[in-house]
């Protein structure tokens, strides 16, 4: 197996962790490689691996590891479930976008790939205006609560509830270096945008262009220049800056005794009590070794 075929095989191994077969186009998009690959090359390599090496199989235009054909029907089943959840997400996003300091609302996790299970919640990523994250979070949580869709930490039944577990302000769009890995690269690239303004999604991708180190085909090549606003109302900004700092201190003081793996600061908040990234990458390593590949990220 040459280096290119190994890259394809690793991509299918990673997807298999989530019981998710890939189309040829998805293999190309999420290819774990060190350089961009042409679409025709991927299709040819898939055919060779399937025909000559007997390591993968194909069904209904999906590719998957040998002996894992059952995940094709599972993907179809989960897609139907996910479409219903996306409708709920869109309805909530339609209300949230009325908050003027929200600049982007996106769905992350399994739902972004239409791979949700029936009892799953709905993960939101929300980007806010600069220096307005914690004021925005209060308003967003209140609105989701009024809509009866907020997932609370002690909820046992989380089906179809909204979990806004990532907040970023527009000055903190890039993930910290210590958080950059194959898992988070996937999360960024597969996010489904429900609503945005001011070209925020493109800004988000530009600030996280490091994902190309893991997934070179996942986002398009483009040049982007961030233009700052020259107009401001200094007195009004001063008041809201004060309220923002107060909102952060109050919320952080409330959360601090209960925090485990959560990461929060004035410009970002990651509410993931469990280290999903580490668990997935460890599983990827074990599976890669089992399939005869050296672990490389």
KERO-351026 format. One record per atom (N, C-alpha, C, O, CB): residue in one letter; x, y, z. Coordinates in steps of 0.001 Angstrom, whole numbers, plus 500000, padded with zeros to 6 digits. Atoms other than C-alpha are relative to their C-alpha. Glycine has a CB too. Layout:
BEGIN
AXYZ
...
! end
This chain:
BEGIN
X500846498806500000
X500000500000500000
X500884501248500000
X501712501419500894
X499042500004501230
X499176498792500056
X501536503331498945
X499461501072500955
X498434500881501606
X500051500548498559
X500361498938499054
X501346506587500916
X498621500571499758
X497902500883500707
X501005501106499934
X501308499453500337
X498274507848499063
X498889499042500422
X497870499462500970
X499912500289498497
X500992500997499597
X496377504609499628
X499877499935501520
X498784499742502053
X500371498618499441
X500038499974498535
X497339504731503306
X499172501177500507
X498431501056501483
X501422500076500573
X500775498810499607
X495874508246503523
X498500499728499880
X497721500101500757
X500392501221499127
X501414500344500192
X492568506983502129
X499552499005501063
X498468499136501632
X499763499415498585
X500333501021499014
X492626503975504440
X499837500631501386
X498907500288502116
X501086498904500030
X500095499309498710
X493265506216507481
X498709500815500095
X498085500896501153
X501219500917500208
X501229499204500028
X490363508423506430
X498781499133500279
X497881499535501017
X499846500701498646
X501112500921499779
X488005505444506336
X500036499421501417
X498986499159502005
X500036498866498967
X499878500477498615
X489353504191509683
X499419501043500954
X498671500705501872
X501491499703500359
X500513498933499130
X488604507564511287
X498473500069499916
X497797500176500939
X500622501368499612
X501453499940500169
X485089507633509829
X499322498799500644
X498204498910501147
X499636500071498516
X500581501215499434
X484501504074511026
X499784500110501506
X498905499448502059
X500890498813499697
X500180499780498561
X484896505230514627
X498585500506500284
X498016500227501339
X501051501008500536
X501332499416499848
X481596507061514115
X498936499179499243
X497812499643499050
X500004501457499496
X500917500858500765
X479980504163512169
X499479500734498779
X498277500749498516
X498823499536500879
X500395499088501059
X479988506425509135
X500724499669498695
X501895500017498542
X500283501445500413
X499387500247501306
X480650505179505578
X500089501300499211
X499306502222499438
X499196498943499209
X499766498761500737
X481914507793503137
X499785499816498505
X500120498773497943
X501408500508500261
X500036499967501464
X481106508653499546
X501401500366499509
X502244500795500297
X498919501028499467
X498699499643500556
X484053509207497206
X500292501485500215
X501425501874500501
X500055499657498502
X499829498554499802
X483473512961497477
X500375500315501450
X501183501207501707
X498709500753499613
X499689499782498579
X483573512766501283
X501392499498500350
X502084500096501175
X498964499305500886
X498615500472499800
X486760510698501207
X500969501085499563
X501947501362500257
X500268498679499207
X499152498914500494
X488315513480499139
X500006501177500960
X501063501703501307
X499531500458498622
X500106498821499146
X487031516244501380
X500699499802501342
X501399500695501820
X498543500345500227
X499470500230498665
X488068514648504659
X501276499149499994
X501617498522500997
X498949499335500853
X498790500803500127
X491247512979503393
X501058500434501007
X501419501608501083
X500556500099498582
X498942499728499017
X493851512716506156
X501327499884499274
X501851498786499090
X499933499009501231
X498797499995500836
X496917513734504186
X500810501262500266
X500426502109501072
X499629499901498498
X499122498845499809
X499724516255503954
X499949500964498822
X500636501985498823
X501427499538500217
X500087499127501172
X498757517766500582
X498637499835499340
X497908498879499605
X501136499689498990
X501245500082500761
X495823518481498288
X500074498863498984
X501125498618498393
X499708501337499288
X500074501118500927
X494711515540496148
X498907500263498967
X497852500807499295
X499734498678500756
X500994499826501056
X492882515585492804
X498867498978500158
X499112497845500573
X500661499863498609
X501144500916499880
X489378514036492755
X500184498701499228
X499842497628499724
X498748500684499523
X499817501198500823
X490280511630489955
X500959499016500653
X500797497803500523
X500513500382498614
X499024500863499333
X493217510307491978
X499349499212501124
X499660498038501323
X501166500828500548
X500687500671498894
X490975509489494944
X499130498857499480
X499167497753500023
X499141501006500792
X500883501027500560
X488454507576492834
X500809498804499516
X500416497659499743
X499161500576498844
X499144501069500507
X491238505560491183
X500592499186501135
X500630497957501080
X501115500575499136
X499398500693498855
X492900504760494509
X498977499165500752
X499291498069501215
X500642501004500949
X501064500758499340
X489584503678496048
X499721498699499249
X499526497645499855
X498714500845500097
X500257501191500811
X489033501281493179
X501102498971500164
X500833497772500237
X499859500376498531
X498867500911499840
X492523499812493563
X499995499325501367
X500237498122501473
X501310500750499801
X500042500573498649
X492198499344497329
X498884498974500095
X499038497924500717
X499803501104501063
X501156500890499956
X488809497747496845
X500251498714499209
X499911497622499664
X498765500716499457
X499826501148500886
X489830495452493983
X501239499175500322
X501179497946500324
X500069500466498578
X498717500705499850
X493458494574494722
X500345499638501439
X500810498531501711
X501102500842499435
X499563500227498619
X494012494923498467
X498918499366500870
X499207498823501937
X500438501307500618
X501114500629499282
X490574493733499594
X499862500489501453
X499480499725502340
X500178498493499988
X500063499443498646
X490691496060502628
X498735500818500241
X498337501053501382
X501215500864500260
X501231499215499876
X487575498088501902
X498928499402499097
X499214498603498206
X500250501493499640
X501129500440500813
X484149497452500435
X499163501213499617
X499340502300500166
X499138498950500757
X500868498899500429
X481546499571498692
X498572499503499813
X498339498370499393
X500523500631498690
X501418500310500155
X477756499635498670
X499227501306499912
X499438502211500720
X499479499121501178
X500807498782500198
X475290502260497415
X500863501257499928
X500509502299500479
X498981500146501130
X499066498874500193
X478219504532496465
X500687500450501289
X501255501541501334
X499263501175499399
X499273499723498771
X479590504434500030
X501174499023500132
X501098497868499715
X499058499901501230
X498818500832499748
X483034503133501010
X500186499836501499
X499928500755502277
X501275500621499355
X499838500302498578
X483837501471504327
X500984498850500158
X501326498183499182
X498634499650500658
X499053501073499729
X486220499016505974
X499355498638499743
X498150498459499918
X500510500086501449
X500487501345500301
X485901495376505005
X499249499407501197
X499719499447502334
X501171499085499602
X500801500630498955
X483167493601506952
X499128500943500795
X498534500544501796
X500883499291500924
X500774499008499249
X481434496797508062
X498801500519499199
X498394501670499356
X500898501170500400
X501092499591500867
X478590496878505546
X498753500457500710
X497935501172500131
X499655498903499116
X501210499627499270
X475969497298508265
X499890501495500260
X498802502005500527
X499950499267501303
X500050498562499692
X476931500931508757
X499389500824498872
X499074501998499068
X501394500514500297
X500664499276501091
X475485501885505364
X498541500263500359
X498061501390500242
X500094499203498672
X501391499817499592
X471933501286506568
X499894500865501253
X498932501614501421
X499339498646500244
X499996499182498788
X472826502859509911
X500116501471499646
X499454502318500246
X501147499586500932
X499867498604500423
X473927506029508150
X498677500521499450
X498272501640499765
X501110500142498940
X501274499583500579
X470652506162506200
X498954500243501092
X498175501193501022
X499496498944499007
X500941499858498887
X468662505682509399
X500285501280500784
X499372502040501107
X500077498774500933
X499628498808499234
X470586508377511246
X499762501283499211
X499479502329499795
X501459499918500418
X500246498798500802
X470217510783508337
X498545500436500122
X498269501632500212
X500357499751498523
X501415499669499836
X466421510610508627
X499738500633501362
X498979501596501476
X499138498748499829
X500126499432498651
X466673511256512372
X500570501419500028
X499987502330500616
X500726499105501043
X499301498710499979
X469091514125511774
X499225501096499295
X499248502248499729
X501359499864499363
X500768498994500733
X466864515887509261
X498917500619500887
X498651501818500801
X499364499376498747
X501005499486499063
X464157516206511929
X500646500924501032
X500091501966501381
X499274498834500709
X499306499176499012
X466669517562514429
X500475501320499393
X500474502355500061
X501188499236500584
X499561498773500660
X467987520066511897
X498860501001499857
X499083502209499925
X500583499680498632
X501156499106500075
X464490521472511485
X499783500709501338
X499452501894501373
X498732499213499599
X500106499399498664
X464356522052515250
X501091501050500181
X500840502148500676
X500104498913501108
X498861499085499874
X467806523656515144
X499770501288499215
X500087502376499697
X501283499319499517
X500253498830500838
X466775525994512323
X498964500926500639
X499096502149500581
X499527499562498608
X501042499203499351
X463669527130514220
X500575500790501181
X500236501956501381
X498848499092500477
X499378499312498866
X465744527953517318
X500959501081499502
X500999502181500052
X500749498993500906
X499054499028500560
X468417529691515220
X499268501227499462
X499777502345499542
X500837499354498881
X500792498887500538
X465707531819513600
X499643500998501097
X499547502198500839
X498720499476499330
X500277499129498862
X464876533198517050
X501290500633500540
X501328501821500861
X499290499211501111
X498738499510499440
X468477533505518242
X500621501115499173
X501293501993499714
X500981498865500125
X499369498991500856
X469510535596515261
X499444501407500267
X500007502395499795
X499800499634498526
X500544498701499628
X467316538392516651
X500872500714501033
X500767501928501206
X498591499836500539
X499050499391499058
X469998538960519310
X501076500692499164
X501818500012498454
X500634498918500986
X499132499262500941
X472050541698517593
X501484499692500105
X502230499915499152
X499814501454500203
X498572500284499836
X475402540594519010
X500395498594499548
X501566498225499643
X500389500186501442
X499673501320500565
X475175537089517510
X500344500172498529
X499605500807497776
X498811498991500178
X499521499857501383
X477131536828514255
X499978498692499224
X500013498694497994
X501403500554499997
X500074501294500687
X476977533121513502
X499410498971500948
X499716498949502140
X501403499543499498
X500547501148499261
X474990530094514636
X500261498767499158
X499837498697498004
X498454500170500309
X499690501214500739
X476254526678513623
X499706498762500816
X499727498791502047
X501445500000499570
X500185501308499367
X475502523044514375
X501307499228499897
X501928499193498835
X498825499202499337
X498764500775499993
X478463520880515377
X499697498550500394
X498541498169500582
X501038500629500972
X500148501382499547
X479075517255516342
X499349499108498961
X499416499375497761
X499197499958501268
X500591501009500884
X477198514286514898
X498940500584499084
X498830500185497924
X499399498880500816
X501089499441500801
X474267516375513694
X500528500735498772
X499881500729497725
X499153500946500846
X499415499291501134
X476533518444511446
X500272499053498831
X500270499471497673
X501294500696500422
X499777501031501027
X477261515191509559
X498743499178499741
X498788498168499039
X501143499074500418
X501263500749500107
X473621514055509762
X500187498563500481
X499754497607499839
X499482500009498539
X499687501313499448
X474782511187511947
X499506499873501444
X500096499148502245
X501508499745499934
X500524500007498631
X472685511757515084
X499170498757500282
X498564498173499384
X499162501244500250
X500894501047499535
X470950509080517101
X498733500641500565
X498700501842500833
X500696499108501064
X501322499503499606
X467342509420518235
X500028500845501267
X499357501874501336
X499061498845500197
X500011499331498691
X468122510515521809
X501056501089500152
X501241501617501249
X500195498984501079
X498939498994499922
X470931512951520961
X499439501408500182
X498310501705499793
X500863499949498747
X500322498578499938
X470866516631521803
X500523500690498751
X500987500029497822
X500594500652501274
X499587499206501157
X471730519439519368
X501064500994500457
X500777501900501240
X498778500739499349
X498888499145499587
X475129521121519750
X500079501247499128
X500073501163497900
X501325499227499938
X499877498720500704
X475406524808518829
X501375500609500246
X501915500542501350
X498893500979500451
X498861499096499877
X478472526914518149
X499489501395499673
X498854501610498641
X501195499579499051
X500478498626500186
X477766530622518520
X501181500958500007
X502003500940500923
X498980500388501102
X498971498959500071
X480053533458517426
X499325501341500253
X498275501639499684
X500741499989498610
X500578498713499604
X479412536882518929
X500867501173499542
X501993500989499081
X499817500051501518
X499196498790500214
X480547540440518390
X501150500021501007
X501069499388502060
X499123501290500135
X498849499940499098
X483902541239519978
X499596500623501335
X498830501585501391
X501153500805499359
X500247499519498634
X483781541774523726
X498528499976500413
X498093500766501251
X500519501397500135
X501417500098499637
X480138540735523903
X499576498548500220
X498383498247500195
X499131500638498912
X500318501420499884
X480343536973524452
X499101499699501192
X498097498999501057
X501271499197500111
X500693500413498770
X479110536786528035
X498645500664500166
X497740500086500767
X500856500310501203
X501330499392500047
X476277539269527624
X499111499230499020
X497938498972499289
X500093501497499591
X500747500754501009
X475227537388524503
X499584498636500530
X498472498175500272
X500836499834498731
X500308501333499475
X475394534054526295
X498783500042500931
X497922499164500873
X501218499424500748
X501154499866499103
X472958535251528977
X498707500098499199
X497728499414499496
X500158501239500908
X501193499813500819
X470478536397526334
X499640498720499246
X498468498356499151
X500209501150499014
X500236501221500774
X470900533219524271
X499409498904500872
X498459498233500471
X501300499512499357
X500513501038499101
X470355530898527236
X498578500306500451
X497742499407500550
X500911499855501217
X501360499609499598
X467306532860528361
X499000499721498884
X497908499211499137
X499958501491500382
X500902500200501130
X465774532712524894
X499757498510499747
X498625498092499505
X500571500665498740
X500149501447500194
X466450528982524505
X499147499401501115
X498368498476500886
X501384499308499955
X500810500447498858
X464941528475527967
X498523500317499762
X497656499480500011
X500487500670501312
X501384499589500279
X461801530411526968
X499385499101498926
X498194498790498970
X499949501486499550
X500476500875501074
X461536528224523856
X499818498557500465
X499301497717499728
X500970500040498831
X500143501337499443
X461645525164526118
X500957498990499409
X500690497789499431
X498614499525499806
X499071500895500688
X464674523749524298
X501400499958500618
X502318499374500044
X500110500410498569
X498657499946499419
X467573524371526646
X500375498696500697
X499611498172501507
X500097501155500985
X499478501158499277
X469647521395527746
X500711500510501250
X501590501368501167
X500971499147499100
X499373499621498744
X470602521754531400
X500982498909500441
X500834497750500054
X498928500247501091
X498958500971499610
X473622520056533034
X499468498727500659
X500054497657500498
X500963500657500940
X500513501171499281
X471472517720535151
X498872499282499256
X498229498394499817
X499510500417501366
X501059500651500778
X469041516728532375
X500371498553499685
X501492498265499265
X499733500776498695
X499803501391500401
X468665512998531864
X499477499750498593
X500068498996497820
X499314499061500985
X500550500096501353
X466496513285528792
X500436501236499216
X499929502335499442
X498432499872500028
X499449498858500743
X468421515476526350
X499550500004498539
X500018500825497750
X501528499983500067
X500439500136501383
X466641514447523147
X499478501335499435
X498568501950499991
X498911498925499902
X500418498807500753
X466301517398520720
X500164501307500771
X499636502335500346
X498564499855499588
X499755498761499259
X467424519929523348
X501272500678499473
X502188500022498977
X500124499713501529
X498889499212500527
X469833522701522415
X501090500140501056
X500840500561502185
X499515501392499540
X498836499870499110
X473297522606523965
X501005500951499347
X501826500515498540
X500660498595500290
X499032499055500566
X475217525788523081
X501346499860500719
X501645500603501654
X499472501462500111
X498798500349499235
X478564524341524115
X501284500668499526
X502341500471500125
X500190498536499962
X498826499220500408
X480940526581522161
X499560501435499712
X498674501676498892
X500694499365498743
X500190498570500265
X480943530386522295
X501363500597499657
X502355500336500338
X499348500738501236
X498780499279500378
X483561532499520521
X499611501432499675
X498555501671499089
X500724499319498781
X500255498663500523
X483763536225520048
X500872500181498758
X501839499444498561
X500296501113501082
X499366499893501311
X484932537481516671
X501482500362500063
X502165500330499040
X499278501020499178
X498558499775499832
X488355538407518070
X500733498754500489
X501952498777500662
X500237501140500975
X499404501240499496
X488946534835519286
X499475498805499197
X498981497833499767
X499692499816501515
X500546501043500864
X487987532683516310
X500925498799499858
X500458497680499644
X499708500568498642
X499041501096500169
X491165530606516115
X500065499153501266
X500188499678502373
X501402500550499650
X499852500885498847
X491293527560518357
X501420500090500546
X502370500195499772
X499660498542499620
X498649499972499413
X494224527638520820
X500853498859499455
X500322497799499123
X499925499913501540
X499111500993500604
X497266525702519575
X499921498650500684
X499998497614500024
X501419500493500031
X500042501279499280
X496995523072522282
X498715499227499733
X498624498046500065
X500147500238501493
X501269500660500317
X493437522301521094
X499946499534498544
X498935498983498108
X498835500944500284
X500020500316501420
X494439521737517468
X500443498559499749
X501575498181500051
X500896500969499230
X499695501388500317
X494288518128516353
X499024499514498930
X498199500285498439
X499925499103501275
X500858500538501053
X492548515846513876
X498526500101500356
X497701500396499491
X500360498557499724
X501400499953499589
X489334515757515891
X499433501410499870
X498366501596499286
X499853499505501440
X500522498629500058
X488951519534516243
X500016500540498566
X499170501356498200
X500822500923500919
X499999499612501419
X489931520005512577
X498723499517499329
X498102500254498563
X501243499425499269
X501246500534500530
X487014517746511662
X498802500810500485
X497919501142499695
X499839498537500397
X501134499263499438
X484646519608513982
X499814501351499307
X498688501781499056
X500196500206501506
X500069498697500668
X485506522924512318
X499509499850498569
X498636500593498121
X501372500689500016
X500311500150501424
X485269521660508749
X498592499472499747
X497983499787498725
X501000499079499355
X501311500594500239
X482033519736509187
X498854500812500596
X497689500454500424
X499968498609500558
X501058499184499418
X480145522450511064
X499010500461498932
X499403500867497838
X500598501209500722
X501042499531500910
X476832523311509418
X499498501357500475
X498981501478501586
X498832498978499913
X500434498649499649
X476044527025509414
X498491500127499810
X497961499857498732
X500745501055499144
X501443499770500063
X472414527795510222
X499686501448499627
X498700501736498949
X499347499649501341
X500203498579500276
X472759531559510032
X501296500749500292
X502027500391501215
X498822500577500846
X498824499160499763
X475518534184509780
X499786501378499413
X498886501595498601
X501262499359499403
X499978498666500601
X476156537811509010
X501443500511500010
X502304499971500705
X499045500986500768
X498695499339500064
X479145540025508177
X501130499057499587
X502273499223500013
X500324500613501339
X498970500906500521
X480975537181506407
X500735499250501113
X501910498910500972
X501004500781499164
X499353500577498815
X481663535604509801
X500502498578499757
X501552498199500276
X499033500003501172
X499567501377500245
X481869532022508538
X501346499977499276
X502224499181499609
X498939499240499177
X498734499952500741
X484635532913506095
X501130500463500915
X502255499974500814
X499883500940498775
X498997499556499021
X486468534759508880
X500407498835500896
X501584498654501208
X499454501174500857
X499754501147499121
X486133531667511062
X500914498980499320
X501858498484499936
X498669499335500403
X499155500943500733
X487616529392508391
X501401500560499788
X502391499834499874
X499368499656498652
X498682499384500231
X490405531861507672
X500860499930501263
X502044499599501194
X499840501473499548
X499241500014498751
X491435532087511321
X500385498575500407
X501307498377501199
X499188500661501116
X499697501395499674
X491419528288511512
X500520499225498784
X500282498025498641
X498756499314500557
X499453500656501185
X493189527566508256
X501060498962500338
X501495498220499456
X500584501030499069
X499089501053499540
X495581525408510303
X499407498609499774
X500147497625499753
X500325500194501486
X500619501324500202
X493045522592509705
X500576499301498772
X500524498075498675
X498472500137499853
X499428500588501197
X494742522077506344
X501221499132500312
X501625498314499486
X500376501090499022
X498889500871499601
X497652520510508221
X499513498574500210
X500297497631500099
X500670500525501285
X500592501316499766
X495302517600508964
X499087499575498846
X499082498414498438
X499216500005501311
X500998500278501034
X492622517856506261
X500181501018498865
X499439501998498797
X498538500062500588
X499642498981501001
X494122519676503246
X498906500329499006
X498936501399498397
X501193499554499250
X501059499757500981
X490993519351501087
X498700500488500622
X497732500746499906
X499733498746499224
X501274499785499303
X488383520184503716
X499431501402499829
X498212501576499846
X500174499723501458
X500487498637500222
X488175523940503159
X500681500557498761
X501829500210498481
X500267500911501241
X499427499474501248
X488745525876499929
X501147500958500275
X501243501543501354
X498925500707499176
X498936499007499915
X491819527976499299
X499418501375499671
X498752501545498650
X501179499645499038
X500473498649500276
X491014531659499546
X500854500994500790
X501505500641501773
X498489500150500360
X499315498924499301
X492528534953500584
X498938500849500689
X497851501073500156
X500877500859499020
X501006499275499230
X490798536984503219
X500655501130500769
X501687500944501415
X499255499055500960
X499505498835499281
X491350540431504634
X498939500457500980
X497820500785500585
X500382501142499027
X500948499566498976
X489691541344507915
X500047501520500122
X501101502099500383
X500314499330501366
X500097498536499922
X488500544960507924
X499291500375501281
X498178499918501542
X499252500589498768
X500605499584498733
X487823546576511264
X499100501213499787
X499331502038498903
X501091500319501044
X500941498874500082
X484968548996511792
X500622501266500580
X501227501226501651
X498688499667500742
X499392498749499560
X486052552625512116
X499071500831500878
X499504501780501532
X500420500811498804
X500976499193499266
X482885553904513735
X499649499339501324
X499501498119501399
X498732500213499160
X500384500537498696
X482020553500517383
X499362501102500841
X499607502291500640
X501228499395500733
X500608499076499049
X479963555096520106
X500705499789501333
X500362498875502082
X498439499777500125
X499083500240498893
X482552555475522837
X499302499881501348
X499629498993502136
X501010501098500061
X500667500042498695
X480247556182525762
X499173498730500131
X499223498048501155
X499106501241500197
X500823501206499977
X477834553394524868
X500872498753500101
X500554497827500847
X499115499929498749
X499080501134499928
X480728550989524288
X500586499833501394
X500766498715501877
X501119500168498991
X499439500053498649
X482169551894527670
X499030499327500961
X499431498514501794
X500343501412500497
X501030500593499135
X478895550973529375
X499892498502499754
X499867497706500692
X498634500676499764
X500149501420500324
X478573547680527522
X501271499207500320
X501188498033500681
X499644499835498523
X498750500667499611
X482256546841528104
X499990499685501494
X500416498612501923
X501224500883499647
X500099500222498555
X481652547263531824
X499030498857500306
X499320497988501128
X499545501292500714
X500998501050499784
X478527545081531674
X500517498639499550
X500209497617500164
X498707500335499258
X499425501256500492
X480402542456529663
X500955499394501027
X500896498195501299
X500735500232498669
X499067500498498990
X483157542167532262
X499253499507501244
X499625498501501849
X501005501100500385
X500809500406498853
X480555541988535015
X499301498668499712
X499242497786500568
X498961501093500345
X500682501244500390
X478647539286533121
X500966498819500032
X500597497724500457
X499383500139498592
X498998501070499968
X481843537255532739
X500326499591501439
X500375498402501755
X501284500447499276
X499640500303498617
X482747537521536418
X498886499238500720
X499153498295501464
X500320501288500753
X501131500658499337
X479264536513537576
X499847498562499504
X499694497635500299
X498695500789499757
X500178501343500569
X478977533557535192
X501167499080500350
X500970497896500624
X499847500085498479
X498836500821499674
X482515532360535859
X499967499584501469
X500288498444501805
X501302500762499690
X500103500326498573
X481993532542539620
X498962498903500244
X499149498043501104
X499637501257500810
X501046501021499872
X478820530462539231
X500486498643499487
X500195497606500084
X498739500430499233
X499579501242500645
X480470527878536962
X501224499346500656
X501372498124500640
X500298500269498552
X498686500483499563
X483865527565538623
X499944498771500918
X500700497827500688
X500721501106500710
X500024501187499127
X482932525115541434
X499572498719499295
X499874497621499763
X499080500246501154
X500534501164500701
X481270522806538909
X500851499588498803
X500563498571498172
X498593500283499542
X499234500231501218
X483924522926536169
X500888498767500094
X501462498474501142
X500843501207499690
X499098501150500108
X485815519822535033
X500953500240498825
X502069500726499010
X499194498659499810
X499161499828501191
X487155519886531456
X499661501272499223
X500256501533498178
X499854498794499088
X500410498791500711
X485465523151530462
X501158500998499938
X501991501073500841
X498772500641500683
X498962498974500173
X487685525935529137
X499305501320499709
X498626501455498691
X501006499623498844
X500667498717500191
X486489529515529544
X500963501155500244
X501871501066501071
X498790500117500928
X499262498752499818
X487972532992529238
X499085501114499487
X497943500851499111
X501405499984499236
X500872498894500401
X486670536431528307
X499572499908498540
X498495500383498179
X500699501320500238
X500322500030501427
X486757535699524574
X499562498661499448
X499241498561498264
X501159500447499244
X500451501304500492
X485845532024524357
X499487499155501154
X499822499389502316
X501142499264499265
X500539500929499008
X483970529262526159
X499732498664499326
X498966498577498366
X498701500561500652
X500190501359500505
X484159525522525503
X499410499168501129
X500090498849502105
X501351499379499479
X500686500751498942
X481617523596527545
X499922498518499625
X498868498010499243
X498575500573500245
X499938501439500237
X482733520006527053
X500487499328501276
X501696499207501470
X500934499660498791
X499584500612498740
X482741518284530461
X500803498718499816
X501567498334500703
X498796499711500840
X499236501207500282
X484143515123528844
X500962500277498852
X500619500980497902
X499061498811499661
X498986499771501028
X487326515074526761
X499735499072498819
X500394498044498667
X501432499776500567
X500369500818501152
X485718513700523592
X501159499885499027
X501401498820498459
X498775500585499293
X498874499974500933
X488715514704521498
X501024498918500338
X501460498173499460
X500669501378500013
X498991500977499595
X491119512564523485
X499499498576499798
X500240497720499315
X500392500214501462
X500559501352500130
X488813509531523517
X499964499565498533
X500307498428498211
X498579499943500605
X500096500333501416
X488266509669519751
X501389499741499419
X501582498771498686
X499295501130499227
X498656500164500555
X491964510103518936
X500678498735500521
X501406498072499783
X500855501217500329
X499449501245499465
X492958507260521249
X499407498786499282
X500110497819498989
X499733499903501512
X500662501086500724
X490407505028519533
X500545499910498574
X500725498816498038
X498464500212499979
X499435499953501350
X491774506127516157
X501382499358499968
X501707498612499044
X500079501450499500
X498657500588499914
X495302505189517216
X499904498478500107
X500572497756499367
X500775500578501215
X500133501443499789
X494251501750518443
X499501499303498737
X499991498234498371
X499046499718501167
X500578500603501198
X492207501059515330
X501004499998498851
X501074499034498088
X498727500747499587
X498986499913501053
X495003502219513002
X501062498917500175
X501463498263499212
X500657501390500000
X498989501032499715
X497522499925514697
X499433498621499718
X500108497772499136
X500482500088501467
X500650501286500232
X495073497040514593
X499890499693498508
X499997498538498096
X498613499985500641
X500133500191501442
X494616497588510850
X501350499999499285
X501411499966498056
X499116501082499418
X498663500121500591
X498392497503510334
X500639501289499566
X501598501268498794
X499939499117498850
X499421498699500356
X499105501227510020
X500730500594501199
X500314500423502345
X498902500974499502
X499336499252498941
X501589503265511995
X499152501219500318
X498503501788499441
X501450500411499589
X500795498847499579
X499961506031514008
X500695501275499566
X501822501562499969
X499777499995501532
X499482498699500441
X500474509366512302
X498853500988499949
X497770500680499450
X500698499895498609
X501003498928500124
X498575512624512653
X500638501187499302
X499980502205499090
X499436500420501400
! end
